[in-house]
Amino acid sequence: MSEANSTPPGLVDLASSRLGGIALLANDEFFAEKENLLKPARAVFLPDKYTDRGKWMDGWETRRRRTPGHDWCVVQLGVRGIIKQVDIDTSYFLGNHPTAASLDALFISGGFVADVAAVERLSWTEILGQSSLNPGSQNLFSVTSDETWTHVRLNIFPDGGVARFRVYGIVVPDQSKLRSGELVDLAAIENGGVALACSDMFFSSMNNLIMPGRAENMGDGWETKRRRGPGYDWLILKLGLAGTIRKIEVDTNHFKGNYPDMCSIDGCVARDASIDQLTSSDTTWREVLPKTKLQADTRHFFEHELSYIENCTHLRLNIYPDGGVSRLRVWGTPS
């Protein structure tokens, strides 16, 4: 399973570098740089690779601590949000992993402090108490706080290495950036959109569909396996901002011999619906875009073809019979 495919359903990696997450400050990064923590791909191990400081490791690794205290790294979230789960991944750190970790969080609207000494003077809130870590493992922890955060501080005890750090949660859009009457991408991940379920994502993750920017390559989209029986593939999105859809883009960028032949889009008003309800007959879907022919490696824009649904909360993209779509943009006016 790819890194993107391992994201818990209904949640987003708020710290993802693809969303603008940054490892800002660390008190120590002697053996391996803090920036490795937020790399999108899973960590790798190269047995024979060394640097002038020792064994090369694909993660953040501090020196062996000879004084009291612990090490830490501050991460600025790419999008602000409510944190529900964290993954402190110690893959390949076996004799050099931290014995425990904790997590503090902070909400600030301005710039972050520029020096290590000032970090301690900030009003941090502990959202995960000191918890034991297993070596060479994905260490998953639930977070019960319902507050919105912009920064987190990963504390490791007393020292050592962490390969990857994921902060899964719910995006809280900055409503102050929305202008009255202006079209907004209701499905964009930075506006709170999230992929909830799909029929298949064998080759690449459904989460890619609403990522910022155009796809970098064919792997940076949503692609299903080749369908050998009847039916079609589908994906359900929860819009970050409920509203009336005015314009849609279906982008098959990079998909040339494997783009869907056709697509259609349905919508519904189901604010509190569960994933099970949305994938069953309990939800009434209404046609937004009728079944429409697609082309390879093309940005398709639809406007006059759309049927409007006021206060639309969810969309279902249907592709016939299978294939890959790189991005879906859903412009509308928020309710």
C-alpha positions in Angstrom: 0.0 0.0 0.0 1.3 3.4 -0.9 1.8 6.2 1.7 -1.2 8.1 0.3 -3.4 5.1 0.4 -2.7 4.6 4.1 -4.4 7.9 5.1 -7.4 7.0 7.4 -10.7 7.5 5.5 -12.2 10.9 6.0 -9.0 12.5 7.3 -6.2 14.5 5.7 -2.4 14.6 6.6 -2.4 18.2 7.8 1.4 18.2 7.9 1.9 16.9 4.4 4.6 18.8 2.5 2.3 18.6 -0.6 0.0 20.9 1.3 2.7 23.2 2.5 3.7 21.5 5.7 7.2 22.5 6.9 9.6 21.2 9.5 10.5 24.6 10.9 12.9 24.1 13.8 14.7 21.3 15.6 17.0 21.5 18.6 19.3 18.9 16.9 19.5 17.1 13.6 23.1 15.9 13.7 22.7 12.6 11.8 19.7 13.3 9.6 17.7 16.3 8.6 14.3 17.2 10.0 12.9 17.8 6.5 12.8 14.1 5.9 10.0 13.7 8.4 7.4 15.1 6.0 8.5 13.4 2.7 5.4 12.0 1.0 6.9 8.5 0.3 7.6 5.9 2.9 11.1 5.8 4.2 13.8 3.7 2.5 17.0 2.0 3.8 20.3 1.9 1.9 22.6 -0.5 3.7 25.9 0.8 2.3 25.2 4.6 2.3 27.2 6.7 4.8 27.9 10.4 5.2 30.8 12.1 7.0 28.7 12.0 10.2 27.8 8.3 10.1 25.1 6.1 8.6 22.7 7.8 6.2 19.2 7.5 7.5 15.9 8.5 5.7 14.4 10.4 8.6 15.2 12.9 11.4 17.9 11.7 13.7 19.6 13.5 16.6 23.0 12.7 18.2 23.3 10.6 21.4 22.3 12.8 24.3 24.8 13.0 27.1 22.9 15.6 29.2 19.4 15.7 30.7 16.5 16.7 28.6 15.0 15.5 25.3 14.9 16.4 21.6 12.1 18.1 19.6 11.1 19.3 16.2 8.4 21.9 15.4 6.2 21.4 12.3 4.1 24.0 10.7 0.9 22.4 9.4 0.3 22.9 5.7 -3.4 23.5 6.5 -4.8 24.3 9.9 -7.2 21.8 11.4 -8.4 19.5 14.1 -5.9 16.6 14.8 -7.4 13.2 15.2 -4.5 10.8 14.9 -0.7 10.9 14.5 1.7 8.4 13.1 5.3 8.5 14.5 7.0 6.2 12.1 10.3 4.7 13.2 10.9 2.5 10.1 14.5 1.3 9.9 15.4 2.9 13.2 16.1 -0.2 15.3 19.0 0.4 17.7 18.6 4.2 17.5 14.8 4.9 17.9 13.5 7.1 20.7 11.9 5.1 23.6 8.9 7.5 23.8 7.4 10.6 22.2 4.8 13.3 23.1 3.1 16.0 21.0 2.3 19.6 21.8 0.2 21.9 19.6 -0.3 25.6 19.1 -2.5 28.0 17.1 -1.0 31.2 15.9 -2.1 33.5 13.1 1.2 35.3 12.5 4.8 34.2 11.9 6.6 31.7 14.0 9.6 32.5 16.2 13.0 32.3 14.5 15.2 30.8 17.2 15.3 27.7 19.2 15.4 29.4 22.6 12.1 31.2 22.0 10.2 28.0 21.3 9.9 27.2 25.0 8.2 30.5 25.7 5.3 29.8 23.4 1.9 28.7 24.8 2.0 25.0 23.8 -0.8 22.6 24.7 0.0 18.9 25.2 -2.3 16.9 23.0 -0.5 13.5 23.3 1.2 12.6 26.6 4.5 10.8 26.7 3.9 7.4 24.9 6.1 4.5 24.3 7.4 3.9 20.7 8.2 0.6 19.0 11.3 0.4 16.8 11.0 0.0 13.1 7.2 0.5 13.2 4.4 2.9 12.4 3.3 4.0 15.9 -0.3 5.3 15.7 -1.9 7.4 18.4 -5.4 8.9 18.7 -5.8 12.5 19.7 -8.9 13.7 21.5 -8.6 17.5 21.3 -11.3 19.2 19.2 -9.4 22.5 18.9 -7.9 23.9 15.7 -4.1 24.0 15.5 -1.5 25.5 13.1 1.7 24.1 14.6 2.8 20.9 16.4 6.0 20.1 18.4 7.1 16.4 18.3 9.1 15.6 21.4 11.3 12.5 21.5 12.7 10.9 24.6 15.6 11.2 25.1 17.0 11.2 21.5 17.2 9.1 18.3 15.5 8.9 15.0 12.0 9.1 13.5 11.5 8.2 9.8 8.2 9.9 9.0 5.6 12.0 10.9 2.0 12.2 9.8 -0.7 14.4 11.4 -4.1 13.1 10.4 -7.1 15.4 10.9 -9.9 17.5 9.6 -9.1 20.7 7.7 -10.7 23.9 9.1 -10.8 26.4 6.2 -9.9 30.0 6.9 -13.3 31.6 6.2 -11.7 35.1 6.3 -10.1 34.3 2.9 -13.5 33.7 1.2 -15.0 36.7 -0.7 -18.7 37.1 -1.0 -20.0 36.0 -4.4 -16.6 34.7 -5.6 -16.4 31.2 -7.0 -14.5 28.8 -4.7 -13.2 25.3 -5.3 -15.7 23.6 -2.8 -13.8 20.3 -3.1 -10.3 21.5 -2.6 -8.4 19.8 0.2 -7.3 23.1 1.5 -10.9 24.2 1.8 -11.8 21.1 3.8 -12.7 18.7 1.0 -11.9 15.0 1.6 -12.1 11.8 -0.4 -14.3 9.4 1.6 -14.6 6.2 -0.4 -14.1 4.7 -3.8 -14.7 1.5 -5.7 -11.0 0.9 -6.3 -7.6 2.7 -6.1 -5.2 0.0 -7.1 -2.6 2.1 -8.9 -3.0 5.5 -7.1 -4.9 7.1 -4.3 -8.2 8.8 -4.3 -6.7 11.5 -2.1 -4.7 12.8 -5.0 -7.8 13.9 -6.8 -8.2 17.2 -4.8 -4.6 18.0 -4.1 -3.3 21.5 -4.9 -1.9 22.2 -8.4 -1.9 19.9 -11.5 -0.6 16.4 -11.2 3.2 16.0 -11.6 2.9 12.6 -13.2 0.5 9.7 -13.8 1.0 8.4 -10.2 -0.2 11.7 -8.8 -3.9 11.1 -9.6 -6.6 8.5 -8.9 -6.3 5.3 -11.0 -8.2 2.1 -10.8 -7.3 -1.4 -12.1 -8.5 -2.6 -15.5 -12.1 -3.7 -15.1 -12.7 -7.2 -16.5 -16.4 -7.5 -15.6 -19.6 -5.3 -15.8 -20.0 -2.0 -13.9 -17.9 1.1 -13.5 -15.7 2.8 -10.9 -16.7 5.6 -8.6 -15.4 8.0 -5.9 -17.2 9.9 -3.2 -16.0 13.3 -2.0 -17.2 15.3 0.9 -17.1 19.0 -0.1 -15.2 21.2 2.3 -17.7 23.9 1.8 -21.4 23.1 1.0 -22.8 25.2 -1.8 -24.2 25.5 -5.3 -21.9 24.1 -8.0 -21.3 26.4 -11.0 -18.4 24.9 -12.8 -16.5 21.6 -12.8 -13.1 20.6 -14.2 -12.2 16.9 -14.8 -8.5 16.7 -15.7 -7.0 13.6 -17.3 -3.5 15.0 -17.3 -0.9 12.3 -18.0 -3.5 9.6 -18.5 -3.2 8.7 -22.2 -3.8 5.0 -22.8 -5.6 4.6 -19.5 -8.1 7.5 -19.2 -11.8 6.7 -18.6 -14.0 6.6 -21.7 -16.7 8.6 -20.1 -17.6 10.2 -16.7 -20.7 11.5 -14.9 -21.1 13.3 -11.6 -23.9 13.1 -9.0 -24.5 15.2 -5.9 -26.5 15.1 -2.7 -27.4 17.1 0.3 -26.5 14.9 3.3 -24.6 16.9 5.8 -24.3 14.3 8.5 -24.3 11.1 6.4 -21.8 8.4 7.3 -19.6 6.7 4.7 -21.8 3.6 5.0 -24.9 5.6 4.2 -23.3 7.4 1.3 -22.3 4.0 -0.3 -25.7 2.4 0.3 -29.2 3.1 -1.0 -29.9 5.3 2.0 -28.7 8.4 0.1 -30.5 9.9 -2.8 -28.0 11.1 -5.5 -29.1 13.6 -8.1 -27.4 14.1 -11.5 -25.0 17.1 -11.7 -23.2 16.2 -14.9 -24.7 13.6 -17.3 -22.6 10.9 -18.8 -20.0 12.7 -20.9 -17.2 11.6 -23.2 -13.6 12.2 -22.0 -10.3 12.7 -23.9 -6.8 11.7 -23.0 -4.4 14.1 -21.2 -7.0 16.9 -21.3 -8.6 19.5 -19.0 -12.3 19.2 -19.4 -14.5 22.1 -18.2 -18.2 21.9 -17.7 -20.5 24.7 -16.9 -23.7 24.9 -19.1 -24.1 21.1 -18.9 -24.5 21.2 -15.1 -27.7 20.8 -13.1 -27.6 22.9 -9.9 -28.1 21.5 -6.4 -28.3 24.1 -3.6 -26.4 23.3 -0.4 -24.7 20.3 -2.0 -22.5 18.5 0.5 -21.1 15.5 -1.4 -20.2 14.5 -4.9 -19.8 11.1 -6.6 -17.5 11.0 -9.6 -18.4 8.0 -11.8 -15.9 6.8 -14.5 -16.8 4.4 -17.3 -15.5 1.7 -17.2 -12.3 2.4 -15.3 -9.0 4.3 -15.6 -7.4 7.4 -14.2 -8.3 11.0 -13.4 -5.6 13.4 -12.1 -7.7 16.2 -10.6 -11.3 17.2 -10.0 -12.2 20.9 -9.3 -15.6 21.9 -8.2 -16.2 25.7 -8.3 -19.3 27.1 -6.7 -20.7 29.6 -4.3 -20.6 28.5 -0.6 -23.9 28.3 1.3 
